[in-house]
Amino acid sequence: MKKKKIPLRLCLSCRLRKEKKSLIRIVASPTGEIDIDMTGKKPGRGAYICPKAECVARINRQLLSFALKTEVIQDDVIILQRAIQNLIESLPKEVKHGKN
C-alpha cells in the first residue's frame, strides 16, 4: 500500500519546512485583501507562518509583499500580526507546539 504524501510548506518567517496543517495560511485575495485563511481553500496567493510568537513578530511589509506578490501596507501587517496572535492564543496547546 502506498503511503499518503504529506504536503510540506515553508514558514515565511523562520524558513523551516513543516506540515501544511501545522501552519497558518495568509492569503492575498484576487481583490488584494490580506487575510488569514483558516480553511486553506480561499482563492488567492498564499503564504504560511508557524503558530509561534517569534515568527509572527518577524513578519514585515517586505516579506509579505514578496511572498504574496502584491503590495502590502504597514497597517495591514500590524492588523494581521494582531489577528494571528489572537488566533494563536485561542489554539490548543498541542497545536501551538507543533504536536499532532
C-alpha positions in Angstrom: 0.0 0.0 0.0 1.3 3.5 -0.9 2.0 6.0 1.8 0.0 9.2 1.6 2.2 12.2 0.8 2.0 14.8 3.5 2.2 18.3 2.0 5.0 20.5 3.4 5.1 24.3 3.3 7.8 26.8 4.2 7.3 29.2 7.1 7.6 32.8 5.8 9.5 33.8 8.9 11.8 31.0 10.2 12.1 29.3 6.7 11.5 25.8 8.2 9.6 23.2 6.2 6.6 21.9 8.2 3.4 20.1 7.6 0.8 22.3 5.9 -1.8 21.6 8.5 0.5 22.8 11.4 1.0 26.3 9.8 -1.3 29.3 9.5 -2.1 30.4 5.9 -2.1 34.1 5.0 -3.8 34.8 1.7 -4.0 37.8 -0.7 -7.4 37.6 -2.3 -7.8 38.4 -6.0 -9.2 41.8 -4.8 -6.0 42.5 -2.9 -7.4 41.9 0.6 -4.9 40.3 3.0 -6.5 37.8 5.5 -5.9 34.6 7.5 -7.2 31.5 5.7 -8.4 29.0 8.3 -9.7 26.6 5.7 -6.7 26.6 3.4 -9.0 26.8 0.5 -9.6 30.6 -0.1 -8.7 31.7 -3.6 -5.6 33.8 -4.0 -1.8 33.8 -3.4 -0.9 32.2 -0.1 2.0 32.2 2.4 2.4 30.2 5.6 3.7 31.0 9.0 4.3 29.0 12.2 2.0 29.5 15.1 4.8 30.9 17.2 5.0 34.4 18.6 8.6 34.8 17.4 7.6 34.0 13.8 4.6 36.4 13.9 6.8 39.2 15.3 9.2 38.8 12.4 6.6 39.4 9.7 7.2 42.7 7.9 5.8 44.5 4.9 8.7 43.4 2.6 8.4 39.7 3.4 4.6 39.7 2.9 4.8 41.8 -0.3 7.4 39.4 -1.8 5.6 36.2 -0.7 2.1 37.3 -1.7 3.3 39.1 -4.9 1.3 42.2 -4.1 1.9 45.5 -2.4 1.2 45.3 1.3 0.9 48.4 3.5 2.3 48.5 7.1 -1.2 49.0 8.6 -2.2 45.6 7.1 0.9 44.0 8.6 0.1 45.3 12.1 -3.6 44.2 11.8 -2.5 40.8 10.5 0.0 40.3 13.4 -2.6 41.1 16.0 -5.1 38.7 14.4 -2.6 35.9 14.2 -1.6 36.5 17.8 -5.2 36.3 18.9 -5.6 33.1 16.9 -2.5 31.5 18.4 -3.8 32.3 21.9 -7.0 30.5 21.1 -5.3 27.4 19.8 -5.0 24.2 21.9 -1.6 23.7 23.5 -0.7 20.8 21.2 -1.1 22.9 18.1 0.9 25.8 19.4 3.9 23.5 20.0 3.6 21.6 16.7 2.3 18.4 18.1 -0.3 16.5 16.1 
